Amino acid sequence: MPSSTDISERIVEAVLAKKLAPGARLGEQQLCDLFDAPRAVVREALTTLSVRGMVKASARRGWYLVELSLEEAQAAFDARLVIETGLIRCSKPLASKALQRLRTHLKRQREAVEGTDVGARSFLLGDFHVCLAECLGNSVLAATVRDLTARTMLIALRYQSEDEAAHSFSEHSAIVEALEAGDMALAEQRVFAHLSTWQLKLRVPADQTPDPLAELRLALTPLSAPR
């Protein structure tokens, strides 16, 4: 029988792989049936994800994935920026084993970017940041980066274009190149540039909040002017 941690991590992986969209309902009974787990275990998993800021519960809708506003997305990216640049700033040049792990990850990213599996590509591009934090030697902050990356993926699902994957991979490669050269200051600069330009990468207007009624508003627009 899977544990609550197994279930919550499967949900996070699905978010990173763009297999669950913002606002997706996570029915307790459906999850019980899917994982062959008792309701108490499923509820514990969902409660954990709620604490981690990825799901919410309401009396009407039950459990569902959050839909981030631009302000919430900005806060999540700001947190990632502080954590990831701070990790590099406080770290010594990486050992050969850690660098090899990053190279292997880049190889998998390249294959995914050149392939057709959107889920694998999205997961690996997000997981790179978790891998980097682990290679920098802080498993606690790596877990935090994983949660924040999943949250930012929920805004990326709304805006990110297909061609941005190759751009992100290129920036990841440049970060690893700096780390291979032992230039931690350059690596920090490149991480900063990579994360601080998220609105441009996702084509998000800086002064616009997503309209939750956009689809319905468009559908109900009068076909002609009233007489």
C-alpha beads as a LAMMPS data file, in Angstrom:
LAMMPS data file: protein, C-alpha beads

227 atoms
226 bonds

1 atom types
1 bond types

-500.0 500.0 xlo xhi
-500.0 500.0 ylo yhi
-500.0 500.0 zlo zhi

Masses

1 110.0

Atoms # bond

1 1 1 0.000 0.000 0.000
2 1 1 1.446 3.407 -0.930
3 1 1 2.143 5.893 1.832
4 1 1 0.754 9.425 1.926
5 1 1 4.204 10.625 0.840
6 1 1 4.117 8.335 -2.198
7 1 1 0.751 9.757 -3.223
8 1 1 1.680 13.407 -2.674
9 1 1 4.930 13.018 -4.622
10 1 1 3.098 11.355 -7.514
11 1 1 0.804 14.372 -7.672
12 1 1 3.771 16.772 -7.614
13 1 1 5.434 14.807 -10.423
14 1 1 2.236 15.022 -12.455
15 1 1 2.182 18.806 -12.002
16 1 1 5.829 19.104 -13.048
17 1 1 5.065 16.992 -16.110
18 1 1 2.068 19.187 -17.006
19 1 1 -0.301 16.239 -16.644
20 1 1 -2.509 18.026 -14.121
21 1 1 -3.786 21.495 -14.894
22 1 1 -4.465 24.364 -12.480
23 1 1 -7.870 23.928 -10.869
24 1 1 -7.941 20.174 -11.517
25 1 1 -10.146 18.382 -8.999
26 1 1 -8.509 15.702 -6.851
27 1 1 -11.356 13.550 -5.632
28 1 1 -10.627 11.584 -2.486
29 1 1 -12.533 8.494 -3.585
30 1 1 -10.928 8.486 -7.025
31 1 1 -7.472 8.696 -5.462
32 1 1 -8.384 5.905 -3.027
33 1 1 -9.398 3.707 -5.954
34 1 1 -6.376 4.644 -8.037
35 1 1 -3.790 4.010 -5.339
36 1 1 -5.715 1.277 -3.535
37 1 1 -5.270 3.276 -0.342
38 1 1 -7.602 4.086 2.568
39 1 1 -9.207 7.503 2.685
40 1 1 -7.134 8.511 5.733
41 1 1 -3.890 8.050 3.771
42 1 1 -5.205 9.971 0.755
43 1 1 -6.481 12.780 2.965
44 1 1 -3.097 13.000 4.697
45 1 1 -1.394 13.313 1.293
46 1 1 -3.770 16.085 0.213
47 1 1 -3.380 17.888 3.522
48 1 1 0.394 17.796 3.098
49 1 1 0.089 19.294 -0.384
50 1 1 -2.217 21.947 1.032
51 1 1 0.439 22.941 3.578
52 1 1 2.948 23.026 0.727
53 1 1 0.697 25.456 -1.143
54 1 1 -0.263 23.266 -4.091
55 1 1 -3.841 22.231 -3.365
56 1 1 -6.842 23.788 -1.662
57 1 1 -10.087 22.429 -0.299
58 1 1 -13.593 23.866 -0.302
59 1 1 -16.954 22.529 0.807
60 1 1 -18.283 22.904 -2.730
61 1 1 -15.385 21.697 -4.883
62 1 1 -13.519 19.353 -2.571
63 1 1 -9.754 19.185 -3.144
64 1 1 -8.297 20.889 -6.211
65 1 1 -4.987 22.197 -7.533
66 1 1 -4.418 25.891 -6.902
67 1 1 -4.672 28.469 -9.663
68 1 1 -1.956 31.034 -9.026
69 1 1 -2.479 34.720 -9.584
70 1 1 0.406 36.654 -11.111
71 1 1 1.191 38.061 -7.665
72 1 1 1.436 34.550 -6.205
73 1 1 3.552 33.409 -9.133
74 1 1 5.865 36.395 -8.646
75 1 1 6.269 35.507 -4.969
76 1 1 7.121 31.900 -5.853
77 1 1 9.687 32.930 -8.481
78 1 1 11.176 35.477 -6.056
79 1 1 11.561 32.742 -3.448
80 1 1 13.228 30.448 -5.970
81 1 1 15.551 33.270 -6.988
82 1 1 16.677 33.899 -3.409
83 1 1 17.140 30.209 -2.604
84 1 1 18.866 29.088 -5.798
85 1 1 21.257 32.021 -6.128
86 1 1 21.963 31.864 -2.392
87 1 1 22.844 28.170 -2.615
88 1 1 25.416 28.857 -5.306
89 1 1 26.814 31.897 -3.498
90 1 1 27.393 29.845 -0.354
91 1 1 28.845 26.809 -2.114
92 1 1 32.335 25.793 -3.115
93 1 1 33.034 24.568 -6.668
94 1 1 31.272 21.279 -7.279
95 1 1 33.009 17.910 -7.064
96 1 1 33.377 15.821 -10.208
97 1 1 30.595 13.431 -9.138
98 1 1 28.084 16.275 -8.801
99 1 1 29.143 17.757 -12.146
100 1 1 28.721 14.377 -13.826
101 1 1 25.205 14.130 -12.398
102 1 1 24.350 17.531 -13.873
103 1 1 25.804 16.548 -17.264
104 1 1 23.698 13.392 -17.252
105 1 1 20.634 15.460 -16.425
106 1 1 21.398 17.832 -19.310
107 1 1 21.692 14.869 -21.663
108 1 1 18.244 13.669 -20.634
109 1 1 16.894 17.198 -21.052
110 1 1 18.344 17.471 -24.553
111 1 1 16.755 14.180 -25.576
112 1 1 13.403 15.288 -24.144
113 1 1 13.530 18.708 -25.810
114 1 1 14.269 17.057 -29.160
115 1 1 11.554 14.457 -28.607
116 1 1 7.774 14.564 -28.538
117 1 1 6.981 13.652 -24.916
118 1 1 5.842 17.006 -23.514
119 1 1 5.368 15.564 -20.048
120 1 1 8.908 14.199 -19.810
121 1 1 10.328 17.442 -21.179
122 1 1 8.438 19.625 -18.711
123 1 1 9.332 17.383 -15.784
124 1 1 13.055 17.339 -16.599
125 1 1 13.261 21.102 -17.163
126 1 1 11.710 21.688 -13.737
127 1 1 13.619 18.861 -12.070
128 1 1 16.937 20.405 -13.170
129 1 1 16.597 23.003 -10.430
130 1 1 15.953 20.327 -7.817
131 1 1 18.942 18.351 -9.091
132 1 1 21.111 21.469 -8.933
133 1 1 20.105 22.161 -5.326
134 1 1 20.886 18.550 -4.391
135 1 1 24.266 18.737 -6.138
136 1 1 25.002 21.897 -4.157
137 1 1 24.582 19.777 -1.039
138 1 1 21.345 20.944 0.587
139 1 1 18.586 18.335 0.531
140 1 1 16.278 20.446 2.723
141 1 1 16.304 23.395 0.333
142 1 1 16.130 20.996 -2.615
143 1 1 12.736 19.846 -1.304
144 1 1 11.644 23.479 -1.005
145 1 1 12.819 24.176 -4.557
146 1 1 10.792 21.180 -5.733
147 1 1 7.610 22.553 -4.156
148 1 1 8.194 26.059 -5.491
149 1 1 8.973 24.711 -8.958
150 1 1 5.712 22.769 -8.953
151 1 1 3.840 25.930 -7.944
152 1 1 5.447 27.987 -10.710
153 1 1 4.632 25.199 -13.172
154 1 1 0.964 25.914 -12.461
155 1 1 1.388 29.395 -13.955
156 1 1 3.602 28.076 -16.761
157 1 1 0.775 25.757 -17.813
158 1 1 -1.308 28.830 -18.584
159 1 1 1.277 30.816 -20.544
160 1 1 4.387 28.877 -21.574
161 1 1 4.975 28.350 -25.292
162 1 1 6.463 25.234 -26.844
163 1 1 9.599 26.936 -28.161
164 1 1 10.538 28.132 -24.661
165 1 1 11.697 24.617 -23.739
166 1 1 14.763 24.862 -25.961
167 1 1 15.568 28.287 -24.534
168 1 1 15.354 27.002 -20.961
169 1 1 17.575 24.045 -21.819
170 1 1 20.148 26.407 -23.334
171 1 1 20.202 28.483 -20.144
172 1 1 20.541 25.344 -18.012
173 1 1 23.531 24.318 -20.129
174 1 1 25.143 27.728 -19.612
175 1 1 24.709 27.406 -15.840
176 1 1 26.409 24.016 -15.841
177 1 1 29.236 25.341 -18.028
178 1 1 29.956 28.013 -15.412
179 1 1 29.902 25.391 -12.655
180 1 1 32.279 23.165 -14.627
181 1 1 34.661 26.106 -14.899
182 1 1 34.461 26.602 -11.133
183 1 1 33.146 30.127 -11.691
184 1 1 30.482 30.269 -8.987
185 1 1 29.901 34.011 -9.450
186 1 1 29.094 33.499 -13.136
187 1 1 26.862 30.537 -12.326
188 1 1 24.968 32.696 -9.825
189 1 1 24.555 35.457 -12.416
190 1 1 23.200 32.978 -14.946
191 1 1 20.716 31.484 -12.474
192 1 1 19.573 35.009 -11.611
193 1 1 19.060 35.864 -15.288
194 1 1 17.286 32.559 -15.902
195 1 1 14.755 32.999 -13.083
196 1 1 14.276 36.772 -13.038
197 1 1 13.004 36.951 -16.625
198 1 1 10.107 34.529 -16.113
199 1 1 7.423 36.981 -17.220
200 1 1 9.151 37.517 -20.566
201 1 1 9.695 33.772 -21.024
202 1 1 6.056 32.975 -20.323
203 1 1 4.812 35.940 -22.368
204 1 1 2.970 37.210 -19.286
205 1 1 1.894 40.883 -19.342
206 1 1 3.508 42.627 -16.379
207 1 1 0.355 44.576 -15.534
208 1 1 -2.317 42.002 -16.255
209 1 1 -4.016 39.504 -13.970
210 1 1 -5.541 36.393 -15.569
211 1 1 -9.280 36.801 -16.130
212 1 1 -11.009 33.724 -14.641
213 1 1 -14.114 34.584 -16.684
214 1 1 -12.284 35.050 -19.999
215 1 1 -13.645 31.935 -21.722
216 1 1 -17.210 32.493 -20.541
217 1 1 -16.969 36.231 -21.268
218 1 1 -15.940 35.501 -24.861
219 1 1 -18.676 32.898 -25.306
220 1 1 -21.403 35.248 -24.062
221 1 1 -20.331 38.320 -26.011
222 1 1 -23.311 39.518 -28.082
223 1 1 -23.110 38.450 -31.722
224 1 1 -24.506 41.780 -32.832
225 1 1 -25.305 45.158 -31.330
226 1 1 -28.695 45.303 -29.580
227 1 1 -31.465 47.012 -31.579

Bonds

1 1 1 2
2 1 2 3
3 1 3 4
4 1 4 5
5 1 5 6
6 1 6 7
7 1 7 8
8 1 8 9
9 1 9 10
10 1 10 11
11 1 11 12
12 1 12 13
13 1 13 14
14 1 14 15
15 1 15 16
16 1 16 17
17 1 17 18
18 1 18 19
19 1 19 20
20 1 20 21
21 1 21 22
22 1 22 23
23 1 23 24
24 1 24 25
25 1 25 26
26 1 26 27
27 1 27 28
28 1 28 29
29 1 29 30
30 1 30 31
31 1 31 32
32 1 32 33
33 1 33 34
34 1 34 35
35 1 35 36
36 1 36 37
37 1 37 38
38 1 38 39
39 1 39 40
40 1 40 41
41 1 41 42
42 1 42 43
43 1 43 44
44 1 44 45
45 1 45 46
46 1 46 47
47 1 47 48
48 1 48 49
49 1 49 50
50 1 50 51
51 1 51 52
52 1 52 53
53 1 53 54
54 1 54 55
55 1 55 56
56 1 56 57
57 1 57 58
58 1 58 59
59 1 59 60
60 1 60 61
61 1 61 62
62 1 62 63
63 1 63 64
64 1 64 65
65 1 65 66
66 1 66 67
67 1 67 68
68 1 68 69
69 1 69 70
70 1 70 71
71 1 71 72
72 1 72 73
73 1 73 74
74 1 74 75
75 1 75 76
76 1 76 77
77 1 77 78
78 1 78 79
79 1 79 80
80 1 80 81
81 1 81 82
82 1 82 83
83 1 83 84
84 1 84 85
85 1 85 86
86 1 86 87
87 1 87 88
88 1 88 89
89 1 89 90
90 1 90 91
91 1 91 92
92 1 92 93
93 1 93 94
94 1 94 95
95 1 95 96
96 1 96 97
97 1 97 98
98 1 98 99
99 1 99 100
100 1 100 101
101 1 101 102
102 1 102 103
103 1 103 104
104 1 104 105
105 1 105 106
106 1 106 107
107 1 107 108
108 1 108 109
109 1 109 110
110 1 110 111
111 1 111 112
112 1 112 113
113 1 113 114
114 1 114 115
115 1 115 116
116 1 116 117
117 1 117 118
118 1 118 119
119 1 119 120
120 1 120 121
121 1 121 122
122 1 122 123
123 1 123 124
124 1 124 125
125 1 125 126
126 1 126 127
127 1 127 128
128 1 128 129
129 1 129 130
130 1 130 131
131 1 131 132
132 1 132 133
133 1 133 134
134 1 134 135
135 1 135 136
136 1 136 137
137 1 137 138
138 1 138 139
139 1 139 140
140 1 140 141
141 1 141 142
142 1 142 143
143 1 143 144
144 1 144 145
145 1 145 146
146 1 146 147
147 1 147 148
148 1 148 149
149 1 149 150
150 1 150 151
151 1 151 152
152 1 152 153
153 1 153 154
154 1 154 155
155 1 155 156
156 1 156 157
157 1 157 158
158 1 158 159
159 1 159 160
160 1 160 161
161 1 161 162
162 1 162 163
163 1 163 164
164 1 164 165
165 1 165 166
166 1 166 167
167 1 167 168
168 1 168 169
169 1 169 170
170 1 170 171
171 1 171 172
172 1 172 173
173 1 173 174
174 1 174 175
175 1 175 176
176 1 176 177
177 1 177 178
178 1 178 179
179 1 179 180
180 1 180 181
181 1 181 182
182 1 182 183
183 1 183 184
184 1 184 185
185 1 185 186
186 1 186 187
187 1 187 188
188 1 188 189
189 1 189 190
190 1 190 191
191 1 191 192
192 1 192 193
193 1 193 194
194 1 194 195
195 1 195 196
196 1 196 197
197 1 197 198
198 1 198 199
199 1 199 200
200 1 200 201
201 1 201 202
202 1 202 203
203 1 203 204
204 1 204 205
205 1 205 206
206 1 206 207
207 1 207 208
208 1 208 209
209 1 209 210
210 1 210 211
211 1 211 212
212 1 212 213
213 1 213 214
214 1 214 215
215 1 215 216
216 1 216 217
217 1 217 218
218 1 218 219
219 1 219 220
220 1 220 221
221 1 221 222
222 1 222 223
223 1 223 224
224 1 224 225
225 1 225 226
226 1 226 227
